């Protein structure tokens, strides 16, 4: 495979679309359990020992809704760059928290999808970094099937 062909594949808008749909679905899925069981999610967040106690419940209620809305916007292609940026910021936060608990040798589950997950490992960090790479690709190369483009108006259109 030539360098040009590899570059074309790696910068493909179709690859970005696949990543966008996958990540959007992933974050919608991840939010569902947390929205239904905020108390269990608060316990998962508390296990990381990074969030002050008075913020635990606010974070446990607020964060899953940000995941849900960001995932839906990413799937729909509505404000996809903003949604990718939001998901990317959450992934950076999650990855740093995972690195902290692994270095501090705190044996906890990830808390990513349910409260009853296997213990977090360096593979979990690798998975999050892979997702972060996908988000970066979406941010820079996603151009296909955006609902924004169907319903966006230009100032000139409104003045006529």
RODO-2510 file (C-alpha; in nm, 4 decimals, decimal comma):
residues 160
     n   res          X          Y          Z
     1     x     0,0000     0,0000     0,0000
     2     x     0,1384     0,3359    -0,0955
     3     x     0,1761     0,6299     0,1370
     4     x    -0,0840     0,8270    -0,0566
     5     x    -0,3391     0,5506    -0,0268
     6     x    -0,2713     0,5092     0,3463
     7     x    -0,3088     0,8847     0,3955
     8     x    -0,6344     0,8843     0,2000
     9     x    -0,7731     0,6062     0,4200
    10     x    -0,6570     0,7660     0,7450
    11     x    -0,8095     1,1025     0,6534
    12     x    -1,1263     0,9539     0,5072
    13     x    -1,4564     1,1183     0,5912
    14     x    -1,6148     0,7714     0,5817
    15     x    -1,3785     0,6446     0,8503
    16     x    -1,4640     0,9561     1,0514
    17     x    -1,8348     0,8831     1,0037
    18     x    -1,7859     0,5279     1,1301
    19     x    -1,5939     0,6558     1,4326
    20     x    -1,8582     0,9236     1,4935
    21     x    -2,1442     0,6723     1,4933
    22     x    -1,9499     0,4244     1,7075
    23     x    -1,8476     0,6816     1,9685
    24     x    -2,1919     0,8396     1,9766
    25     x    -2,3527     0,5006     2,0335
    26     x    -2,0904     0,4119     2,2920
    27     x    -2,1570     0,7253     2,4967
    28     x    -2,5344     0,6874     2,4711
    29     x    -2,4971     0,3287     2,5921
    30     x    -2,2584     0,4302     2,8718
    31     x    -2,5004     0,6949     2,9973
    32     x    -2,8065     0,4691     3,0244
    33     x    -2,7110     0,2746     3,3368
    34     x    -2,5707     0,5812     3,5080
    35     x    -2,8902     0,7788     3,4473
    36     x    -3,1045     0,4956     3,5849
    37     x    -2,8851     0,4358     3,8898
    38     x    -2,7178     0,7637     3,9911
    39     x    -2,6503     0,6373     4,3443
    40     x    -2,4405     0,3475     4,2187
    41     x    -2,2597     0,5786     3,9790
    42     x    -2,1891     0,8174     4,2681
    43     x    -2,0283     0,5266     4,4548
    44     x    -1,8129     0,4505     4,1497
    45     x    -1,7029     0,8135     4,1302
    46     x    -1,6328     0,8197     4,5058
    47     x    -1,4086     0,5135     4,4729
    48     x    -1,1669     0,7169     4,2614
    49     x    -1,1057     0,9455     4,5604
    50     x    -1,0707     1,2493     4,3341
    51     x    -1,3993     1,4347     4,3732
    52     x    -1,4901     1,6203     4,6935
    53     x    -1,7835     1,4614     4,8742
    54     x    -2,0114     1,7631     4,8280
    55     x    -1,9732     1,7357     4,4469
    56     x    -2,0292     1,3599     4,4155
    57     x    -2,4050     1,3663     4,3701
    58     x    -2,4001     1,6657     4,1384
    59     x    -2,1401     1,4954     3,9210
    60     x    -2,3216     1,1596     3,9312
    61     x    -2,6410     1,3206     3,8054
    62     x    -2,4940     1,5732     3,5620
    63     x    -2,2192     1,3764     3,3838
    64     x    -2,4360     1,0937     3,2411
    65     x    -2,6693     1,3501     3,0850
    66     x    -2,3716     1,5236     2,9230
    67     x    -2,2640     1,1820     2,7907
    68     x    -2,6148     1,1143     2,6562
    69     x    -2,6612     1,4512     2,4869
    70     x    -2,3086     1,4504     2,3425
    71     x    -2,3594     1,0972     2,2085
    72     x    -2,6934     1,1833     2,0475
    73     x    -2,5515     1,4995     1,8894
    74     x    -2,2544     1,3039     1,7578
    75     x    -2,4766     1,0364     1,6030
    76     x    -2,7082     1,2935     1,4467
    77     x    -2,4266     1,5119     1,3202
    78     x    -2,5627     1,8166     1,4980
    79     x    -2,2824     2,0328     1,6300
    80     x    -2,0589     1,7298     1,5836
    81     x    -1,7355     1,9181     1,6498
    82     x    -1,8695     2,0510     1,9799
    83     x    -1,9966     1,7038     2,0737
    84     x    -1,6606     1,5499     1,9804
    85     x    -1,4843     1,8129     2,1895
    86     x    -1,7122     1,7361     2,4854
    87     x    -1,6562     1,3625     2,4525
    88     x    -1,2834     1,4181     2,4076
    89     x    -1,2684     1,6274     2,7253
    90     x    -1,4541     1,3570     2,9178
    91     x    -1,2187     1,0898     2,7815
    92     x    -0,9143     1,2917     2,8886
    93     x    -1,0667     1,3285     3,2363
    94     x    -1,1532     0,9567     3,2552
    95     x    -0,8082     0,8527     3,1322
    96     x    -0,6261     1,0737     3,3825
    97     x    -0,8463     0,9400     3,6635
    98     x    -0,7702     0,5817     3,5570
    99     x    -0,3973     0,6509     3,5459
   100     x    -0,4188     0,8004     3,8957
   101     x    -0,5941     0,4964     4,0468
   102     x    -0,3571     0,2556     3,8737
   103     x    -0,0476     0,4410     3,9902
   104     x    -0,1927     0,4797     4,3428
   105     x    -0,2827     0,1082     4,3328
   106     x    -0,6487     0,1670     4,4204
   107     x    -0,8352    -0,1512     4,3172
   108     x    -1,1615    -0,0288     4,1624
   109     x    -1,3726    -0,0982     3,8579
   110     x    -1,3788     0,1529     3,5787
   111     x    -1,7408     0,2586     3,6368
   112     x    -1,7689     0,3246     3,2642
   113     x    -2,0794     0,1246     3,1859
   114     x    -2,2090    -0,0375     3,5066
   115     x    -2,1145    -0,0440     3,8722
   116     x    -2,0179    -0,4150     3,8536
   117     x    -1,7251    -0,4004     3,6130
   118     x    -1,3940    -0,5786     3,6260
   119     x    -1,1061    -0,4009     3,7929
   120     x    -0,9496    -0,1181     3,5914
   121     x    -0,6184    -0,2062     3,4249
   122     x    -0,3719    -0,0472     3,1883
   123     x    -0,5737    -0,2048     2,9055
   124     x    -0,8629     0,0165     3,0157
   125     x    -0,6342     0,3173     2,9765
   126     x    -0,5309     0,1912     2,6320
   127     x    -0,8953     0,1528     2,5325
   128     x    -0,9695     0,5093     2,6428
   129     x    -0,6678     0,6366     2,4489
   130     x    -0,7913     0,4516     2,1385
   131     x    -1,1305     0,6196     2,1799
   132     x    -0,9563     0,9539     2,2243
   133     x    -0,7718     0,8929     1,8960
   134     x    -1,1062     0,8230     1,7277
   135     x    -1,2524     1,1449     1,8710
   136     x    -0,9546     1,3393     1,7362
   137     x    -1,0098     1,1863     1,3927
   138     x    -1,3788     1,2786     1,4050
   139     x    -1,2969     1,6338     1,5110
   140     x    -1,0618     1,6918     1,2182
   141     x    -1,2007     1,4776     0,9346
   142     x    -1,5744     1,4284     0,9847
   143     x    -1,7704     1,5844     0,6985
   144     x    -2,0389     1,3289     0,6060
   145     x    -2,4104     1,3232     0,6813
   146     x    -2,4531     1,6138     0,9197
   147     x    -2,8050     1,7237     1,0050
   148     x    -2,6567     2,0683     1,0660
   149     x    -2,6087     2,1033     0,6920
   150     x    -2,9696     2,0190     0,6136
   151     x    -3,1246     2,2745     0,8455
   152     x    -2,8681     2,5529     0,8675
   153     x    -2,9608     2,8939     0,7411
   154     x    -2,7333     3,1648     0,6199
   155     x    -2,7934     3,5279     0,7032
   156     x    -2,8574     3,6001     0,3336
   157     x    -3,1392     3,3420     0,3279
   158     x    -3,3153     3,5078     0,6217
   159     x    -3,2955     3,8602     0,4750
   160     x    -3,4776     3,7719     0,1525
***
